[in-house]
Amino acid sequence: MSEELRVSNIETREAPGKRRFAMVVDTRRCIGCMACQVACKAEYDTPLGVNRTWVP
């Protein structure tokens, strides 16, 4: 099976001292359980109700 990765060509500017996060999700395997979101919130102590989703 051939895998294809897509990379954004959007220019970004680094902000000194700020963390940046990214997550790669294989949408062919996603069942919508949101376990990835729960794990991310637990790992980085993100408050409930706060979502940081930006999709160009």
URKACOR-V236992 format. One record per residue. N is the residue number from 0. SS is DSSP state (2 for helix, 1 for strand, 0 for the rest). PHI is phi in whole degrees, -180 to 180 (NA if undefined). D_CENTER is the distance of its C-alpha to the mean C-alpha in Angstrom with 2 decimals. Layout:
n=[N N]
ss=[SS SS]
phi=[PHI PHI]
d_center=[D_CENTER D_CENTER]
This chain:
n=[0 1 2 3 4 5 6 7 8 9 10 11 12 13 14 15 16 17 18 19 20 21 22 23 24 25 26 27 28 29 30 31 32 33 34 35 36 37 38 39 40 41 42 43 44 45 46 47 48 49 50 51 52 53 54 55]
ss=[0 0 0 0 0 0 0 0 0 0 0 0 0 0 0 0 0 0 0 0 0 0 0 0 0 0 0 0 0 0 0 0 0 0 2 2 2 2 2 2 2 2 2 2 0 0 0 0 0 0 0 0 0 0 0 0]
phi=[NA -87 -102 -126 -108 -110 -117 -72 -106 -77 -72 -123 -117 -76 -104 -56 79 -100 -84 -128 -122 -147 -139 -102 -123 -83 -65 -75 -108 -68 -113 77 -78 66 -61 -65 -68 -62 -64 -64 -62 -68 -68 -109 51 -85 -62 -61 87 -99 -128 -121 -117 -131 -125 -71]
d_center=[24.44 22.93 19.23 17.81 14.81 14.12 13.49 13.29 16.57 15.75 17.39 15.66 17.74 17.20 18.14 20.26 19.28 15.86 12.75 9.71 6.35 4.05 3.31 6.27 7.83 11.57 12.52 16.05 15.64 13.56 16.17 14.40 15.13 11.95 12.59 9.02 8.64 12.08 11.59 8.84 11.28 14.16 13.17 12.48 15.06 13.30 16.06 16.31 16.05 13.58 10.41 8.46 7.35 8.79 9.72 12.82]
